[in-house]
Amino acid sequence: MPAIDLYDIPISSAASHYRFYMPADQISPQVPSGVGAVVDFGSKLRSDIIQETDTDPLASDWVRYLASIAMTALAAVVAIGVDSQVSIPNLSLVFVIPVIIAGVGLGLGPSLCSAILGALAYNFFLTEPRYSLTVDDPANIWAIGLLFVVGLITSGVAFTSGRRATEAALLRKQAAVLQGYSRDVAAADNVDAILSITSQALATLFRVPAVVMLVRRGSVVSIEQVGGLEPQQAELEAALSSLETGSAMPSGIYPNLASRFDFWPVRTAEDQTAVIGLAFDPDERPQTPDTPVKTAASVLALGLDRLHGRDRAARP
């Protein structure tokens, strides 16, 4: 990707600088080979990240709970309608259906809400005395209690199944992104393109701002970023420390207290190295980001080594 220097900022006492590049949506249409269609993807990805950041999680929670209440109300209407026409011994099982749907699609909280409301609705509308939470027949007490327990168990099982399905879908998505990323890196013919492709692939994987820094002789020489979050001086120092120690440095943990980025070192067989940074939300940090990040780091290292070897072979 053609880089346009905006300004130089010293990062150490040594005579070294790093460069910020013009965002992808401001680059001229003349794109060298190796970058391809990823140019327009950067601005789209940044807008997607901004939209997800602006989403109100509290409003989303209310919608999920309202949906579970609506499904339980619909189950109550169906149960009352059936009960008015024919006597069915196990009519209470109708209230298990919204519990299962909520557990798979809405989460554990809405599913438990459906279980509780289903037991109360069955007691209020379908047991004697009707339209009262009082229960005269001890058999009905057992039926209501059993319905509640079945609802709790079902909600837990449905939620676990839904979460595993979500995790499996996420793994498939990550595998597809990493596969495409590997192909793009193999086709790239310059370092800037590889750095840009890597930052965009990581931002796609985790839906957070991403930064990739190229380091030579202990100094950051270029940066590609997606998500509009520019690394500060403390974060540059944390990135270099990650390279020095050869280990990942999570944000908010000593000695990386001031950094908003988690950093991973990328070591190559040549004289240049790189650092990957991801700015996770502290409240929504994935449990195991290391595996896909290290996979991307390995591909990045191979790509940098390939270009370095090619350039060295081309020298007279």
Contacts in CASP RR format, 6 or more apart in sequence:
PFRMAT RR
TARGET T0000
AUTHOR 0000-0000-0000
METHOD contacts of the structure
MODEL  1
MPAIDLYDIPISSAASHYRFYMPADQISPQVPSGVGAVVDFGSKLRSDII
QETDTDPLASDWVRYLASIAMTALAAVVAIGVDSQVSIPNLSLVFVIPVI
IAGVGLGLGPSLCSAILGALAYNFFLTEPRYSLTVDDPANIWAIGLLFVV
GLITSGVAFTSGRRATEAALLRKQAAVLQGYSRDVAAADNVDAILSITSQ
ALATLFRVPAVVMLVRRGSVVSIEQVGGLEPQQAELEAALSSLETGSAMP
SGIYPNLASRFDFWPVRTAEDQTAVIGLAFDPDERPQTPDTPVKTAASVL
ALGLDRLHGRDRAARP
1 21 0 8 1.000
1 24 0 8 1.000
1 27 0 8 1.000
1 31 0 8 1.000
1 32 0 8 1.000
1 35 0 8 1.000
1 38 0 8 1.000
1 39 0 8 1.000
1 192 0 8 1.000
1 193 0 8 1.000
1 196 0 8 1.000
1 224 0 8 1.000
2 27 0 8 1.000
2 28 0 8 1.000
2 30 0 8 1.000
2 31 0 8 1.000
2 32 0 8 1.000
2 192 0 8 1.000
3 19 0 8 1.000
3 21 0 8 1.000
3 22 0 8 1.000
3 192 0 8 1.000
3 222 0 8 1.000
4 21 0 8 1.000
4 22 0 8 1.000
4 27 0 8 1.000
5 19 0 8 1.000
5 20 0 8 1.000
5 21 0 8 1.000
6 19 0 8 1.000
6 20 0 8 1.000
6 21 0 8 1.000
6 22 0 8 1.000
7 20 0 8 1.000
8 17 0 8 1.000
8 18 0 8 1.000
8 19 0 8 1.000
9 17 0 8 1.000
9 18 0 8 1.000
10 16 0 8 1.000
10 17 0 8 1.000
11 17 0 8 1.000
11 18 0 8 1.000
11 219 0 8 1.000
11 220 0 8 1.000
11 233 0 8 1.000
11 236 0 8 1.000
11 237 0 8 1.000
11 240 0 8 1.000
12 219 0 8 1.000
14 219 0 8 1.000
16 217 0 8 1.000
16 218 0 8 1.000
16 219 0 8 1.000
16 220 0 8 1.000
16 221 0 8 1.000
17 221 0 8 1.000
18 213 0 8 1.000
18 219 0 8 1.000
18 220 0 8 1.000
18 221 0 8 1.000
18 222 0 8 1.000
18 223 0 8 1.000
18 236 0 8 1.000
19 221 0 8 1.000
19 222 0 8 1.000
19 223 0 8 1.000
20 223 0 8 1.000
20 225 0 8 1.000
20 230 0 8 1.000
21 192 0 8 1.000
21 222 0 8 1.000
21 223 0 8 1.000
21 224 0 8 1.000
21 225 0 8 1.000
23 42 0 8 1.000
23 43 0 8 1.000
23 46 0 8 1.000
23 228 0 8 1.000
24 38 0 8 1.000
24 39 0 8 1.000
24 40 0 8 1.000
24 41 0 8 1.000
24 42 0 8 1.000
24 43 0 8 1.000
24 196 0 8 1.000
25 40 0 8 1.000
25 42 0 8 1.000
25 43 0 8 1.000
27 39 0 8 1.000
31 39 0 8 1.000
32 189 0 8 1.000
32 190 0 8 1.000
32 193 0 8 1.000
33 187 0 8 1.000
33 189 0 8 1.000
34 184 0 8 1.000
34 187 0 8 1.000
34 188 0 8 1.000
34 189 0 8 1.000
34 190 0 8 1.000
34 193 0 8 1.000
35 188 0 8 1.000
35 193 0 8 1.000
35 196 0 8 1.000
35 197 0 8 1.000
38 184 0 8 1.000
38 196 0 8 1.000
38 197 0 8 1.000
38 200 0 8 1.000
41 200 0 8 1.000
42 200 0 8 1.000
42 203 0 8 1.000
42 226 0 8 1.000
45 200 0 8 1.000
45 203 0 8 1.000
45 204 0 8 1.000
45 226 0 8 1.000
45 227 0 8 1.000
46 226 0 8 1.000
46 227 0 8 1.000
46 228 0 8 1.000
48 207 0 8 1.000
49 203 0 8 1.000
49 207 0 8 1.000
49 208 0 8 1.000
49 209 0 8 1.000
49 227 0 8 1.000
52 207 0 8 1.000
64 102 0 8 1.000
64 106 0 8 1.000
64 107 0 8 1.000
64 109 0 8 1.000
64 110 0 8 1.000
65 109 0 8 1.000
65 110 0 8 1.000
65 113 0 8 1.000
67 102 0 8 1.000
67 106 0 8 1.000
67 110 0 8 1.000
68 98 0 8 1.000
68 102 0 8 1.000
68 106 0 8 1.000
68 109 0 8 1.000
68 110 0 8 1.000
68 111 0 8 1.000
68 113 0 8 1.000
68 114 0 8 1.000
68 117 0 8 1.000
69 113 0 8 1.000
69 114 0 8 1.000
69 117 0 8 1.000
71 97 0 8 1.000
71 98 0 8 1.000
71 101 0 8 1.000
71 102 0 8 1.000
71 114 0 8 1.000
72 95 0 8 1.000
72 98 0 8 1.000
72 113 0 8 1.000
72 114 0 8 1.000
72 117 0 8 1.000
72 118 0 8 1.000
72 121 0 8 1.000
73 121 0 8 1.000
74 98 0 8 1.000
75 94 0 8 1.000
75 95 0 8 1.000
75 97 0 8 1.000
75 98 0 8 1.000
75 118 0 8 1.000
75 121 0 8 1.000
76 95 0 8 1.000
76 118 0 8 1.000
76 121 0 8 1.000
76 122 0 8 1.000
76 125 0 8 1.000
78 94 0 8 1.000
79 91 0 8 1.000
79 92 0 8 1.000
79 94 0 8 1.000
79 95 0 8 1.000
79 121 0 8 1.000
79 122 0 8 1.000
79 125 0 8 1.000
79 126 0 8 1.000
80 125 0 8 1.000
80 126 0 8 1.000
82 88 0 8 1.000
82 91 0 8 1.000
82 94 0 8 1.000
83 91 0 8 1.000
83 126 0 8 1.000
91 126 0 8 1.000
92 122 0 8 1.000
92 126 0 8 1.000
92 143 0 8 1.000
92 144 0 8 1.000
92 147 0 8 1.000
95 114 0 8 1.000
95 118 0 8 1.000
95 119 0 8 1.000
95 121 0 8 1.000
95 122 0 8 1.000
95 147 0 8 1.000
95 151 0 8 1.000
96 147 0 8 1.000
96 150 0 8 1.000
96 151 0 8 1.000
96 154 0 8 1.000
98 114 0 8 1.000
98 118 0 8 1.000
99 111 0 8 1.000
99 114 0 8 1.000
99 115 0 8 1.000
99 118 0 8 1.000
99 151 0 8 1.000
99 154 0 8 1.000
99 155 0 8 1.000
99 158 0 8 1.000
100 111 0 8 1.000
100 154 0 8 1.000
100 155 0 8 1.000
100 158 0 8 1.000
101 158 0 8 1.000
102 109 0 8 1.000
102 110 0 8 1.000
102 111 0 8 1.000
102 113 0 8 1.000
102 114 0 8 1.000
102 155 0 8 1.000
102 158 0 8 1.000
103 110 0 8 1.000
103 111 0 8 1.000
103 155 0 8 1.000
103 156 0 8 1.000
103 158 0 8 1.000
103 159 0 8 1.000
103 162 0 8 1.000
104 158 0 8 1.000
104 159 0 8 1.000
104 161 0 8 1.000
104 162 0 8 1.000
104 165 0 8 1.000
105 162 0 8 1.000
107 159 0 8 1.000
108 155 0 8 1.000
108 156 0 8 1.000
108 159 0 8 1.000
109 155 0 8 1.000
111 154 0 8 1.000
111 155 0 8 1.000
111 156 0 8 1.000
111 158 0 8 1.000
111 159 0 8 1.000
112 152 0 8 1.000
112 155 0 8 1.000
114 151 0 8 1.000
114 155 0 8 1.000
115 148 0 8 1.000
115 151 0 8 1.000
115 152 0 8 1.000
115 154 0 8 1.000
115 155 0 8 1.000
116 148 0 8 1.000
118 147 0 8 1.000
119 144 0 8 1.000
119 145 0 8 1.000
119 147 0 8 1.000
119 148 0 8 1.000
119 151 0 8 1.000
120 133 0 8 1.000
122 143 0 8 1.000
122 144 0 8 1.000
122 147 0 8 1.000
123 133 0 8 1.000
123 135 0 8 1.000
123 140 0 8 1.000
123 144 0 8 1.000
124 130 0 8 1.000
124 131 0 8 1.000
124 132 0 8 1.000
124 133 0 8 1.000
125 131 0 8 1.000
127 135 0 8 1.000
127 137 0 8 1.000
127 140 0 8 1.000
127 143 0 8 1.000
127 144 0 8 1.000
128 136 0 8 1.000
128 137 0 8 1.000
128 140 0 8 1.000
129 136 0 8 1.000
135 141 0 8 1.000
135 144 0 8 1.000
173 205 0 8 1.000
174 205 0 8 1.000
174 292 0 8 1.000
177 201 0 8 1.000
177 204 0 8 1.000
177 205 0 8 1.000
178 201 0 8 1.000
178 205 0 8 1.000
178 292 0 8 1.000
178 295 0 8 1.000
178 296 0 8 1.000
178 299 0 8 1.000
180 201 0 8 1.000
181 197 0 8 1.000
181 198 0 8 1.000
181 201 0 8 1.000
181 296 0 8 1.000
181 299 0 8 1.000
182 299 0 8 1.000
184 197 0 8 1.000
184 201 0 8 1.000
185 194 0 8 1.000
185 197 0 8 1.000
185 198 0 8 1.000
185 299 0 8 1.000
185 300 0 8 1.000
185 302 0 8 1.000
185 303 0 8 1.000
186 303 0 8 1.000
188 194 0 8 1.000
188 197 0 8 1.000
188 303 0 8 1.000
188 307 0 8 1.000
189 307 0 8 1.000
190 307 0 8 1.000
191 214 0 8 1.000
191 222 0 8 1.000
191 304 0 8 1.000
191 307 0 8 1.000
192 222 0 8 1.000
192 224 0 8 1.000
194 300 0 8 1.000
194 303 0 8 1.000
194 304 0 8 1.000
194 307 0 8 1.000
195 212 0 8 1.000
195 214 0 8 1.000
195 222 0 8 1.000
195 223 0 8 1.000
195 224 0 8 1.000
195 274 0 8 1.000
196 224 0 8 1.000
198 212 0 8 1.000
198 224 0 8 1.000
198 276 0 8 1.000
198 296 0 8 1.000
198 299 0 8 1.000
198 300 0 8 1.000
199 210 0 8 1.000
199 211 0 8 1.000
199 212 0 8 1.000
199 224 0 8 1.000
199 225 0 8 1.000
199 226 0 8 1.000
200 210 0 8 1.000
200 226 0 8 1.000
201 296 0 8 1.000
202 210 0 8 1.000
202 212 0 8 1.000
202 226 0 8 1.000
202 276 0 8 1.000
202 277 0 8 1.000
202 278 0 8 1.000
202 293 0 8 1.000
202 296 0 8 1.000
203 209 0 8 1.000
203 210 0 8 1.000
203 226 0 8 1.000
203 227 0 8 1.000
205 292 0 8 1.000
205 296 0 8 1.000
206 278 0 8 1.000
206 280 0 8 1.000
206 286 0 8 1.000
206 289 0 8 1.000
208 278 0 8 1.000
208 279 0 8 1.000
208 280 0 8 1.000
208 281 0 8 1.000
209 225 0 8 1.000
209 226 0 8 1.000
209 227 0 8 1.000
209 228 0 8 1.000
209 229 0 8 1.000
209 278 0 8 1.000
209 279 0 8 1.000
210 225 0 8 1.000
210 226 0 8 1.000
210 227 0 8 1.000
210 276 0 8 1.000
210 277 0 8 1.000
210 278 0 8 1.000
210 279 0 8 1.000
211 223 0 8 1.000
211 224 0 8 1.000
211 225 0 8 1.000
211 226 0 8 1.000
211 229 0 8 1.000
211 231 0 8 1.000
211 261 0 8 1.000
211 276 0 8 1.000
211 277 0 8 1.000
211 278 0 8 1.000
211 279 0 8 1.000
212 223 0 8 1.000
212 224 0 8 1.000
212 225 0 8 1.000
212 274 0 8 1.000
212 275 0 8 1.000
212 276 0 8 1.000
212 277 0 8 1.000
212 300 0 8 1.000
213 220 0 8 1.000
213 222 0 8 1.000
213 223 0 8 1.000
213 231 0 8 1.000
213 236 0 8 1.000
213 239 0 8 1.000
213 274 0 8 1.000
213 275 0 8 1.000
213 277 0 8 1.000
214 220 0 8 1.000
214 221 0 8 1.000
214 222 0 8 1.000
214 223 0 8 1.000
214 272 0 8 1.000
214 273 0 8 1.000
214 274 0 8 1.000
214 304 0 8 1.000
215 221 0 8 1.000
215 239 0 8 1.000
215 240 0 8 1.000
215 243 0 8 1.000
215 272 0 8 1.000
215 273 0 8 1.000
215 274 0 8 1.000
215 275 0 8 1.000
216 271 0 8 1.000
216 272 0 8 1.000
216 273 0 8 1.000
217 271 0 8 1.000
218 240 0 8 1.000
218 243 0 8 1.000
218 273 0 8 1.000
220 236 0 8 1.000
220 239 0 8 1.000
220 240 0 8 1.000
220 275 0 8 1.000
223 231 0 8 1.000
225 231 0 8 1.000
229 260 0 8 1.000
229 261 0 8 1.000
229 279 0 8 1.000
231 239 0 8 1.000
231 261 0 8 1.000
232 258 0 8 1.000
234 258 0 8 1.000
234 259 0 8 1.000
235 258 0 8 1.000
235 259 0 8 1.000
235 260 0 8 1.000
235 261 0 8 1.000
235 263 0 8 1.000
238 249 0 8 1.000
238 255 0 8 1.000
238 256 0 8 1.000
238 258 0 8 1.000
238 259 0 8 1.000
238 261 0 8 1.000
238 263 0 8 1.000
239 261 0 8 1.000
239 263 0 8 1.000
239 275 0 8 1.000
239 277 0 8 1.000
240 275 0 8 1.000
241 249 0 8 1.000
241 255 0 8 1.000
241 256 0 8 1.000
242 248 0 8 1.000
242 249 0 8 1.000
242 263 0 8 1.000
242 264 0 8 1.000
242 265 0 8 1.000
242 275 0 8 1.000
243 265 0 8 1.000
243 267 0 8 1.000
243 273 0 8 1.000
243 275 0 8 1.000
245 265 0 8 1.000
246 265 0 8 1.000
246 267 0 8 1.000
247 265 0 8 1.000
248 262 0 8 1.000
248 263 0 8 1.000
248 264 0 8 1.000
248 265 0 8 1.000
248 290 0 8 1.000
248 293 0 8 1.000
249 255 0 8 1.000
249 256 0 8 1.000
249 259 0 8 1.000
249 262 0 8 1.000
249 263 0 8 1.000
250 256 0 8 1.000
250 262 0 8 1.000
251 259 0 8 1.000
251 260 0 8 1.000
251 261 0 8 1.000
251 262 0 8 1.000
251 279 0 8 1.000
251 280 0 8 1.000
251 282 0 8 1.000
252 258 0 8 1.000
252 259 0 8 1.000
252 282 0 8 1.000
256 263 0 8 1.000
260 279 0 8 1.000
261 277 0 8 1.000
261 278 0 8 1.000
261 279 0 8 1.000
262 277 0 8 1.000
262 278 0 8 1.000
262 279 0 8 1.000
262 280 0 8 1.000
262 285 0 8 1.000
262 289 0 8 1.000
263 275 0 8 1.000
263 276 0 8 1.000
263 277 0 8 1.000
264 275 0 8 1.000
264 276 0 8 1.000
264 277 0 8 1.000
264 290 0 8 1.000
264 293 0 8 1.000
264 294 0 8 1.000
264 297 0 8 1.000
265 273 0 8 1.000
265 274 0 8 1.000
265 275 0 8 1.000
265 297 0 8 1.000
266 273 0 8 1.000
266 274 0 8 1.000
266 275 0 8 1.000
266 276 0 8 1.000
266 297 0 8 1.000
266 300 0 8 1.000
266 301 0 8 1.000
266 304 0 8 1.000
267 273 0 8 1.000
267 301 0 8 1.000
268 274 0 8 1.000
268 301 0 8 1.000
268 304 0 8 1.000
268 305 0 8 1.000
268 308 0 8 1.000
269 301 0 8 1.000
269 305 0 8 1.000
270 304 0 8 1.000
270 305 0 8 1.000
270 308 0 8 1.000
270 309 0 8 1.000
271 308 0 8 1.000
272 304 0 8 1.000
272 308 0 8 1.000
274 297 0 8 1.000
274 300 0 8 1.000
274 301 0 8 1.000
274 304 0 8 1.000
276 293 0 8 1.000
276 296 0 8 1.000
276 297 0 8 1.000
276 300 0 8 1.000
278 289 0 8 1.000
278 293 0 8 1.000
280 286 0 8 1.000
280 289 0 8 1.000
END
